[in-house]
């Protein structure tokens, strides 16, 4: 899980994104940004401002939560089918 209490670094941002199975363009779309912005943050070409850190962190946490909820709902549906 993504830990919001850990400082978001370019390397950590990339690690989280990849673990979620997102491409840079996917994360950019979810965040209402563009791929170049995400790429430059990950490469350290742009400073990780508090605003950009919060935007990326919240976007990835929301995506992660939706994925976990979908997985839970899928398991519930399968359990209902086998009962």
C-alpha positions, 0 to 999 in steps of 0.5 A: 500500500502507498504510505502517505506519511513517507516523503514522495521522491521521484524514485518512490513515485515511479515505484508506486506507479509501476506497482499499480500497473500504470503507465506515465500517461495513465497517471497523468490522465488520472491526475488531469495532467500530461505525461511530460509532467509525470515524466519530468517529476520522475526524472527529477527534472521538476522539483517535487513541490508540495502541490505536485507531491499531493496531487500525485500521491492522492491520485495514486491512493485513489486508484489503489483504493478503487482497485482494492474495492473492485477486487473485493467486489469481485471476490464477493460476487464469486462467493455469491455464485459458489454459495 
